[in-house]
Amino acid sequence: MASKRSRKSSGRRYGKAASKSVKSAMHRRKKGTLKRGKSGHGGKVKSRKQAIAIGLSEARKKGAKVPRKKSSS
């Protein structure tokens, strides 16, 4: 029988540090302390997807294993 996965299994796409960063961002969103924008003047983050994106971005800055952002061309 052929395997169902066509993608090669190269382990985890995201590292443990990345998931911790996303978890932290989600908690801050629930608390209401996660802010939009670079300096946090954009108001509170209400969207779950935006909280995840912020968490991954923070992890990326710290040097965690996170895939590159898709460039908009």
C-alpha positions in Angstrom: 0.0 0.0 0.0 1.2 3.5 -0.8 1.7 5.9 2.0 -0.9 8.7 2.4 1.6 11.4 2.9 3.3 12.8 -0.1 5.4 15.3 1.9 8.6 13.9 3.3 8.6 13.7 7.1 11.4 16.0 8.3 10.2 16.3 11.9 8.5 19.2 13.4 7.7 22.3 11.4 7.6 24.5 14.5 9.9 24.2 17.4 8.8 23.9 21.1 9.9 27.5 21.7 7.6 28.7 19.0 4.6 26.9 20.6 5.5 28.4 24.0 5.6 31.9 22.4 2.2 31.3 20.8 0.7 30.0 24.0 2.0 33.1 25.8 0.4 35.4 23.2 -2.9 33.5 23.5 -2.9 34.0 27.3 -2.1 37.7 26.9 -5.0 38.0 24.4 -7.4 36.4 26.8 -6.2 38.7 29.6 -6.5 41.7 27.3 -2.9 42.8 27.4 -1.8 41.8 23.9 -1.6 44.9 21.8 -1.4 45.6 18.1 1.4 47.4 16.4 5.1 47.8 17.1 4.8 50.1 20.1 1.4 48.7 21.2 -0.6 51.8 20.4 -2.9 50.0 18.0 -5.4 48.8 20.6 -6.2 45.3 21.9 -6.0 42.2 19.8 -9.3 40.4 19.6 -8.7 38.0 16.8 -7.3 34.5 17.6 -5.5 34.3 14.3 -3.8 37.6 14.9 -2.7 36.4 18.4 -1.1 33.3 16.8 0.6 35.5 14.1 2.1 37.8 16.9 3.3 34.8 18.8 5.0 33.3 15.8 6.6 36.6 14.9 8.0 37.0 18.5 9.3 33.4 18.3 10.9 34.2 14.9 12.7 37.3 16.5 14.0 35.1 19.3 15.5 32.7 16.8 13.1 29.8 17.3 12.4 27.2 14.6 9.6 28.8 12.7 9.1 28.6 8.9 9.6 31.9 7.0 6.6 34.2 6.4 5.0 33.8 2.9 6.0 36.9 0.9 3.2 38.8 -0.7 4.2 39.3 -4.3 
